[in-house]
Amino acid sequence: MKPFAFARPGSVAEAVRQVAAEPGAVFLGGGTNLVDHLKLGVATPELVVDVRRLTSREISDLPDGGLRLGAATTNSEVAADRRVRERYPVLAQALLAGATGQLRNLATTGGNPLQRTRCVYFQDVTTACNKREPGSGCSAVNGYTRYHAVLGVPSAMPDPTAPETCIATHPSDMAVALAALDAVVHVLGPAGERTIPFGELHRLPGDDPSRDTVLGHGELVTAIDLPPLPDGARSAYRKVRDRASYAFALVSVAAVVAGDSTSERTVRIALGGVAHKPWRAARAEELLRGTPLTEHAVGHAMGVELTTAQPQPGIDGGNGFKIPLATRTVVATLRDLTRET
Ligand SMILES: Cc1cc2nc3c(=O)[nH]c(=O)nc-3n(C[C@H](O)[C@H](O)[C@H](O)COP(=O)(O)OP(=O)(O)OC[C@H]3O[C@@H](n4cnc5c(N)ncnc54)[C@H](O)[C@@H]3O)c2cc1C
């Protein structure tokens, strides 16, 4: 491990100042992702600034009926909170589908959505990876692609030598639920405070795969707000993976269904495991607004949503299976939500 300086400042403002002043500085939350990266040589910071005892560890009611999750709340605390379980079951389920009890006891609301991809090439410093080392190429193309993206990628076989190529997926289960809940991220940075709609926090690789989010250097997540859902709304998370626990999503679905009658029905669908960011299925949502959620209607809407999907070939058989799997998982999730109504 490369040696680094460690700081535990006395306030969030001081933490932001310290990170902003040092280009090689990073924040430390629960450390369950960052510390692995320090050991692997994936992250080589000059300075690590511990913020876990600085940001709020409260889950508080908001005047509009929503909830605010302080950035230091742990994944276990949020999943166990009665208000979260009753009002946002999709979030509690997503959290409990992730990692293990021990990891969830450490992982934080600030750090979880900012965890980095589990792409095996990103984590292996002996391989080329545009995300870890910009301009070095992408070893995943035509490599091991089972956990890789089918949405938001330019073609069925992007140029592995191009500096913009990256077919990694975002790994967080929590982030998929937060995308479906239209959560709002509170940030404190060197230029002051700002809020970011959760759907705009993560980015597609574009011309710079090394950037996972729109956060600037030194911007600290201080809290995440969950807006209230309409009365009677139902929500659920479904994760398909290779093992029943301790495995990241091949495909996951966070869904929210609201509306007393079919004509008033709205559906929100976010997909995990399929793109560089949690993927809001906006086209499918629009097609399903005010319609009966039959298997046929949902299958058709997802077919439209996935028209731009690009299955990636690979030494492990590729990841084309994710396209029908995404549709089947959405069908099953919405069937469960409406069956119980
Ligand atoms: C074996 C294993 C299995 C796992 N399985 C799953 C799984 O199935 N599903 C899943 O979703 N996750 C899984 N995880 C990942 C785990 O959920 C994350 O490591 C954890 O949520 C990260 O949170 P943290 O607080 O520990 O972040 P850290 O490791 O402390 O930080 C992660 C990143 O966020 C930055 N950061 C931290 N806090 C802040 C802040 N407040 N503001 C700005 N930047 C910040 C850090 O600089 C770093 O870049 C697994 C991890 C392991 C080791």
The ligand as a Tripos MOL2 file, in Angstrom:
@<TRIPOS>MOLECULE
LIG
   53    58     1     0     0
SMALL
NO_CHARGES

@<TRIPOS>ATOM
      1 C1        -17.4130   -8.3800   -0.1690 C.3       1 LIG1
      2 C2        -18.2790   -7.1990   -0.4880 C.ar      1 LIG1
      3 C3        -19.5530   -7.3990   -1.0010 C.ar      1 LIG1
      4 C4        -20.3560   -6.3000   -1.3060 C.ar      1 LIG1
      5 N1        -21.6130   -6.5070   -1.8330 N.ar      1 LIG1
      6 C5        -22.3630   -5.4460   -2.1700 C.ar      1 LIG1
      7 C6        -23.6390   -5.6090   -2.7760 C.ar      1 LIG1
      8 O1        -24.0990   -6.7190   -3.0210 O.2       1 LIG1
      9 N2        -24.3580   -4.4890   -3.0790 N.ar      1 LIG1
     10 C7        -23.8770   -3.2380   -2.8250 C.ar      1 LIG1
     11 O2        -24.5610   -2.2660   -3.1260 O.2       1 LIG1
     12 N3        -22.6770   -3.0570   -2.2820 N.ar      1 LIG1
     13 C8        -21.9200   -4.1240   -1.9500 C.ar      1 LIG1
     14 N4        -20.6870   -3.9250   -1.4050 N.ar      1 LIG1
     15 C9        -20.1390   -2.5800   -1.3510 C.3       1 LIG1
     16 C10       -20.4640   -1.8350   -0.0850 C.3       1 LIG1
     17 O3        -21.8610   -1.6240   -0.0400 O.3       1 LIG1
     18 C11       -19.7280   -0.5270   -0.1920 C.3       1 LIG1
     19 O4        -18.3610   -0.7980   -0.0350 O.3       1 LIG1
     20 C12       -20.1760    0.4870    0.8370 C.3       1 LIG1
     21 O5        -21.5310    0.7760    0.7130 O.3       1 LIG1
     22 C13       -19.3850    1.7870    0.6680 C.3       1 LIG1
     23 O6        -19.7200    2.6520    1.7290 O.3       1 LIG1
     24 P1        -18.5820    3.2020    2.6980 P.3       1 LIG1
     25 O7        -19.2100    4.1640    3.6240 O.co2     1 LIG1
     26 O8        -17.8060    2.0790    3.3220 O.co2     1 LIG1
     27 O9        -17.6910    3.9570    1.6250 O.3       1 LIG1
     28 P2        -16.1030    4.2120    1.5780 P.3       1 LIG1
     29 O10       -15.4040    2.9530    1.2180 O.co2     1 LIG1
     30 O11       -15.6530    4.9250    2.7950 O.co2     1 LIG1
     31 O12       -16.0590    5.2390    0.3550 O.3       1 LIG1
     32 C14       -16.4980    4.8930   -0.9370 C.3       1 LIG1
     33 C15       -16.2540    6.1120   -1.8330 C.3       1 LIG1
     34 O13       -17.0810    7.1940   -1.4480 O.3       1 LIG1
     35 C16       -16.3030    8.3370   -1.0750 C.3       1 LIG1
     36 N5        -17.0190    8.9170    0.0650 N.ar      1 LIG1
     37 C17       -17.3350    8.2960    1.2410 C.ar      1 LIG1
     38 N6        -18.1320    9.0810    1.9810 N.ar      1 LIG1
     39 C18       -18.3190   10.2350    1.2660 C.ar      1 LIG1
     40 C19       -19.0630   11.4330    1.4840 C.ar      1 LIG1
     41 N7        -19.8040   11.6230    2.5950 N.pl3     1 LIG1
     42 N8        -19.0320   12.4000    0.5320 N.ar      1 LIG1
     43 C20       -18.2930   12.2380   -0.5910 C.ar      1 LIG1
     44 N9        -17.5560   11.1300   -0.8550 N.ar      1 LIG1
     45 C21       -17.5980   10.1340    0.0630 C.ar      1 LIG1
     46 C22       -14.9200    7.8050   -0.7620 C.3       1 LIG1
     47 O14       -13.9060    8.7720   -1.0140 O.3       1 LIG1
     48 C23       -14.8140    6.6470   -1.7440 C.3       1 LIG1
     49 O15       -14.4640    7.1100   -3.0190 O.3       1 LIG1
     50 C24       -19.8730   -4.9980   -1.0680 C.ar      1 LIG1
     51 C25       -18.5910   -4.8000   -0.5360 C.ar      1 LIG1
     52 C26       -17.7990   -5.8840   -0.2410 C.ar      1 LIG1
     53 C27       -16.4260   -5.6400    0.3260 C.3       1 LIG1
@<TRIPOS>BOND
     1     1     2 1
     2     2     3 ar
     3     2    52 ar
     4     3     4 ar
     5     4     5 ar
     6     4    50 ar
     7     5     6 ar
     8     6     7 ar
     9     6    13 1
    10     7     8 2
    11     7     9 ar
    12     9    10 ar
    13    10    11 2
    14    10    12 ar
    15    12    13 ar
    16    13    14 ar
    17    14    15 1
    18    14    50 ar
    19    15    16 1
    20    16    17 1
    21    16    18 1
    22    18    19 1
    23    18    20 1
    24    20    21 1
    25    20    22 1
    26    22    23 1
    27    23    24 1
    28    24    25 2
    29    24    26 1
    30    24    27 1
    31    27    28 1
    32    28    29 2
    33    28    30 1
    34    28    31 1
    35    31    32 1
    36    32    33 1
    37    33    34 1
    38    33    48 1
    39    34    35 1
    40    35    36 1
    41    35    46 1
    42    36    37 ar
    43    36    45 ar
    44    37    38 ar
    45    38    39 ar
    46    39    40 ar
    47    39    45 ar
    48    40    41 1
    49    40    42 ar
    50    42    43 ar
    51    43    44 ar
    52    44    45 ar
    53    46    47 1
    54    46    48 1
    55    48    49 1
    56    50    51 ar
    57    51    52 ar
    58    52    53 1
@<TRIPOS>SUBSTRUCTURE
     1 LIG1         1 GROUP 0 **** ****
